[in-house]
Amino acid sequence: MRKTLQILYLFLALALTALNTHGQSIDDQEDALKEVKRKLSEARARASELKGQEKGILGQLERTAEQVRLTRQVLSALRQKEARLNKELKTLGEQLLTTESQLVKQEALMAVRLREIYKKGGLYQWEVLVSERSFADMAKRYKYMSLITEQDRKLYDNIDGQKREIVRDKQDRESKLMTLAQVKGETEREASNLSDDEAQQKKLLGRVQREKTSKEELVKELQESAKKLQRIIDRLEKERKAELARSRNTHVPAAPSYLERNQGSLNWPADGRLHSSFGLKKHEKYNTYIQNNGIDILSSAGAPVRSVAAGKVVYAERFIGYGNVVLIDHQSGFYTLYGNLSDILVATGSRVEIFQQIGTVGGSVDGPILHFEVRKGGKPVDPLQWLNKKR
């Protein structure tokens, strides 16, 4: 018996845990939807502010791509919410049918009891009691009649409780139906917005592909963006070398860095396959040649992006031409860069450990791609020489 009770308690605990987890999961989904809506609202506000002012093609492409990506995320979250509400409504409808069926049975039982009481008359219980021959018999009959009265009371309470439950379920159902209608309307609006954003993106890409001047402008902007990034890394290298010179007389020379010791065996920063290699490459979407200072890994949207080694985050924000970027200083002149992130999960100045998640893969005109660079002495080198050969 004791073992059976322990199993029962364990089952109840697991059931409560599952309910709590389900509640937390829904809350997490709602929080995620609110956050991506906030980001999309900010992106659209920025685009509206810059409309007619921003001349650069690269900036326009990036902002349009960001709106497309965020709109897709909102649309996906809304469709998940719509599916969840439909499932909840189906479950609620089944519960309502079950409760109403139980109520019909309980009311039928109560009707039988009322008919019996009506037939016997109001003095029936008193007559039964005084007709007994002994006090002991009367006490037994009183106890028996009290049990019947208690059962009648419970039956009445059950009926009352089921009626209240039906009212609550119907109110809940009406509330969910209203929410579902709102979500459907919002989903339709975002689907229309996505269509507009994609049309704008297609228009801009078509302009780059067709017009020689637009193509040249884009290449020039990408080159300028790469130079700006190089200036940031050059400044960091200058500061590092100055600090090294100051401490040279008081410190033992630094041991080889993790990247040096593990060249050719580093874990890849994200799951996926090689999409574009290091060097001068033709960009099919732009129909022009562009210098790639790293590699591009075709992954899946939202996939984890991890640091290939421990280090210090020296840059963690948006950088035109690279999207959301995390730049990590691994000391000894080694840096790694992770671009085109959907979300940045670390802050400038923070320390990261080896293979710690620092962000998620974002979308681009080529799909969900992570741009990854390795810098040695501040200069770009082929990342494939540092990563393992498993792919």
N, C-alpha and C positions, 0 to 999 in steps of 0.2 A: 504493500500500500504506500509506504514511504517513498519507494523508488518511483511509483506511478505519479505521486505528487511532484517529485523533483522534475520528472520529464514534463509534466504539465506546466510547472513554473517556467521551465526553460523555453517551452513553446510560446508561452505568453510573452516572455522577455524578448524573444526573437521577433514576434509579431509587432510588439511596440517599437522595437528598433527599426523594423522595416517601415512602419508608418512614419516615424520621425525622419528617416532617411528620405522617404518619398516627399515629405513636406519640405525638407531642406533642398531637395533637388528642384522642386517647383520654384522655391524662393530664389535659388541660384539662377535658374533660367530667366526669371523675371528681372533679376538684377542685371544679368548679362544683356537682356533686351533693352533695358533702360540705358545702360552704358553705351551700347552701340548706337542707339537713337541719339544720345547726346553728342557722340562723335560725328555722326552724320549731320546733325543740325549745325555744329560748328563748321564742318567742311563746306556746307552749302552757304553759310553766312560769309565765310572767307571768299568763296567763289563769287558771291553777289557783290561783295565790297570791291573786288578786283576786276569786275566785269568792265570791259572797255578801257582798262588801265594797263593790264598785264600784256606786254607785247611778246614776251618770250614764249616760244612754242613749247619748250621743255616744261615750263611751269604750268602751262595750260593742260598739257598731256598728263602731268602728274596729278593735278587737281581733279581732272575728269576721271582718271583711273581710280583715285581715292574715293570719289563719290560712287562710282560703279561698285567698287569693292564693298563699301559700307552699306550701300543700298541692298546688295545681294545678301549681306549678313542679316540686315533687318528683315528682309523678305523671308529668308530661311527661318529666322526665329519666330516670325508671325505665323508662318505655315505650321511650325511645330506646335505653337500655342493653339492654333485652330484645331489641329488633330487631337491635342490633349483635351480641349473643351468638348469636342464631339464624343470622345471616349467617356468623359465624365458624365455627359448628358445621357449616354446610352446606359451607363451603370446606374445613374440616378433614376432613369425610367424603369429599369428592371426592379430596383428597390421599391419604387412607388407601387408597382403592380403587386409585388409580394406583400407589402404592408396592407394594401387595400383588400387583398384576398384574405389575409389573416383577420382583418377587421370584420369582414362579412361573416366569417365563422364565429368570431367572438360575439358579435351582435346576435347571431342566431341562437347561441347558447344562452345569452342574457334574456332573449325573448321567451325561451322555454321556461327559465326560472321565474320570470314575471308572471307567465300564465299559471304556473303551479301555485304561486303565492296568491294570485287572484282567485283561483278555484278554491283554495283552502280557506280563504278569508283572513281578516286581520287578527282574529283571536285564536287562530289555529295553534300557534306556538305555545300560548299560555294554556290552552286546553290539553295539549300533549304533556306539558309538565305536571299539571295538577292531577292528571288521570293516573299517574304512576302510584303504585301501592306503597312504596317505601321511599325514604329520603335518599338512600343510596341509588335507587333506580332513577330518581328524579335528577340527581347530580350527574349521573352518566348521560342521561338524555340531554341535559343542559350543555354538557361539554360537547356532545355530538352536534347539537344545534348551533353552538358557538362556532364550531369548525365550518359548518355549512355557511354561516353568516360571513365568516372570514373569507371563504372561497368566493362568495358573491361579491364581497368588497374588492378582492383582487381582480376578479373578472371585470368589474366596473372600471378599476384603475387601469387595467390593460387596454380596455376600449378607449378610455380617455387619452392614454399615452399614445396609442396608435393614431388617434385622430390628430393629436398635436404633431406627431411625426410626419403625417401626410401633409399637414399645412406647411411645416418647415421645408419638406422636400419640394413642394410645389413652388414655394417662394424662392428656394435655392435654384430650382430649374428655370424659373422666370429670369432670375438674375444672370444665370449662365447663358441663357438664350440672348439676352440683351448684350452681354459681353461678347458673345460669338458674333453677333451682327456687327458690332463695332470693329472687331478684329478683321472680319471679312472685308469691311469697307476700307480699313487701313491697308490691308493686304492688296486690294485692288489699286489703291492710290500709289503704293510703293512699286507695284508691278509697272504701272504707267510711268512713274518717275525713272525706274530702271531702263525702260524702253527709251525714254528721252536721253538719259545719260549715255547709254550705249550708242545711240544715234550721233550724239555730239562727239563721242570718242572716235567713232568710225569716220566722221567728217574730218576731224583733226588728223587722223592717221592717213586718210586719203590725200589730204593736202600735202603732208610730208612726202608721201610716195610719189605724187605727181609733180610737185613744184620743185625745181632745182634750188631756188632761193630758200625755200622752207627747209629743204634737206640740208643745205649748207649751214643755215642758221642753227638747226638742231645739233649738227656735229660740233659747231663752234661752242654752243652752250654746254654740251656734254664735256668738251675739252676744258672749258672754263671751270666747270663744276669739279672735274678731276684735279685741276690745278689748285682750287680752293682747299680741297681735301688734302692735297700734298703739302700745302702751306701749313695746315694744322699739324700734320705729322712732323714736318721739318722743325716747327717750333718746339714740339714735344721732345724731339731728338736733341735739339740744341740745349734745352733745359737739362735733359738727362746727362749729356756729355759735360756740361758745366758742373753739375753736381758730382759727377765722377771725378773730374779734375780736382775739385775742392777736397774730396775725401780720399784721394789716391794715397796720400802719405800716412793716413791713419787707419786704413782698412786693407784687409787681405783681398787680393783680386777675386772678383766674383766667379763662382763656378759656372760651367756651361749651363745655359737655361734649359728648361724642360723641352722646348721646341728643338733646340740643337741636339739634345740627347735622344730625342724620339723622332727624328726626321724619317719620314717614310712609314710611320706607324701610328700617326695621330688618328683618333676617331673622327669620322665625318661629322660636321656640325648639325646635319639634318638628314633624315632618311630620304632617299630618292635616287635619281640617276643623273649623270652628267648631261647638262643641256647645252652648255657653251663653254669652251675651253679658254685658256689664257692666250692673250695676244690679239693681233688685229683680225677681227672677224666681221663677216657680212651679217648685218642685222636684217633678216627677211622682212620683218614688219615695217621697218623704216626704209628698206631698200637702199642701204648705204653701209659703208665700212666704218666700224667703230672699234677703238682700242679697248680691249677688255683687260683690266688690271687684276682680274681674279678669275674665278669660275662661277658658273651659274648652275645651281642644282634644282632640277625639276622635282618638286615634292608634292605635298598636298596642303591645301589651305588650312591654316591653323595648326599645322604640325609643329612640334617643339623644336626650337633652335637652341643648341647648347654650345658653350664655350669649349674649344678644343684643348685649352690649358688654363691654369689658374692665372690671375692677373688683376689689374686695376682698370675699371671702366673710366676712360678719359673723355668719352663722348657718347651721349645717349639721347638723341632727339632726331627730328627730321632734318634731312640734308638734301637739297634739290639735286636731282639726278640719281640719287641713291635711295630715296624714300626714307622710311624710318631706319636709323642706323645705330648700331652699337660698335664702338671702337675700343678694343682692349689692349692695354700696354702689358706685355709679358716680361719686361725688362730685357737688358742686354741688346736693345735695339730691335726687338721683335714685337710686332703688332698684328692683331687679326681684326678684320672688319666684317660685319654681318649686316647686309643691306636688304632693302625691300621687305622689312618686317611688318607684320600686321599689328602686333603689340610689342611694346618694349617692357620687359619685366625687371629691369635693373636701372639704377640711377647713376649719373655721373659722380665719380668719386668713390663708388662702392667697390668692394673686393668681391671677386667671383672665384669659385673653385673649379677644378677640372670637371668638365662635362655637366656643369650647372646650367639649368635652363635660363636663358637670358631674354627670350622672346618667342614669337610664333611666326610661321611663314605667311607672307602676304601674297596678294594676287598682283598680276601685271598684265600687260597686253599679250604676253606669251603664256600666261597661266600662273599657277602658284610656284614662284621661283625664289630661292634664296641666293643672293649674291654674296660670295665669300672671297675675301682677300687675305693674303699673308704678306706682311712687310718685314724685310730684313734690312736693318740700318735705315729704316724709313722708306726704302725703295720696294716697289712691288715685285714679287717673285711668283713663280708658278705654284699654286697651292697643291697641285697633284704630286709635286715632289715631296710634300710633307705629310699628306694623308696616306692612310693604308690603302692597299691595292685590292680590297675586297670588291670594289665595284668596277 
